[in-house]
């Protein structure tokens, strides 16, 4: 764990985000060199400024970093830093991606990842489609990424695990803390068959302010995102926004406009998200939709090609009352 000491020191410095941390690493190659840098050397780095340079130069205490590493060891946690092979190209390309993450379980390299998120209070229809899609993807050896929340997140993880798949749960707390507590069995199963991961060190509770960062990490770890259901103010919409910023495809499941839990997902479609018509879309190249609509054993997503054409017409045409 000693090799992570200066990495933990660097990420725990106040008012120093990933972009600035990466600028420093580009110049000094490693956190220990940043720790040992003179104030003059720090001032030479573009964008650091006198205040930050002074803070970095004067904050030489390693006590906090050592305590964190002690907890990491006690809780049998792992650390992922941007120099590791498992911190792959998808993550390296994202400026605001944290340079250090904590996790329990194991990570896979170069796997295909689909994020699945949605409402905590979801309809039976959204639950059934989530279970069906998660099972299908797991059997295709696709990693399911979600946030281990109640509702859609929990159903996505559970269906994946039941199909002997691999899943990643991104937490808004330290990975030594199970949130919600009702998901303790799920939490333990994910650790055995996948990974729980977070940018927060051990001991940090799941405060509401943490969930936006959790949602950002879900987007970072996902090649594509499926929003199974979302109300107007759902956290799933935050994840979808991050995906759009990363120029990654977002899929949404259409549902009745009379259901408040579906307003957010329906609006995503209105704003340009891809309508999910069949499971294969999540495995195909962007916008390359399979014309043959697949019917699951549980529920059919779209009955036939005629309905697909109707939806495409309605999506791309403004209709008047007379029409």
Buried (B, 14 or more C-beta within 10 A) or exposed (E): EEEBBBBBBBBBBEEBEBEBBBBBBEBBEBBBBBBEBEEEBBBEBEEBEEEBBBBBBEBEEBEBBBBBBEBBEEBEBBBBBBEBEBBBEBBEEBEBBBBBBBBBBEBBEEEBBBBBBBBBBBBEBBBBBBBBBBBBBBEBEBBBBBBBBBBBBBBBBBBBBEBEBBBBBBBBBBBBBBBBEEBEEBBEBBBEBBBBBBBBBBEBEBEEEBBEBBBBBBBBBBBBBBBBBBBEEBBBBBBBBBBBEBEBBBBBBBBEEEBEBBBBBBBBBEEEBBBBBBBBBBBEEEEEBEEEBBEBEEEBBBEEEEBBEEBEEEEEEEEEEEE
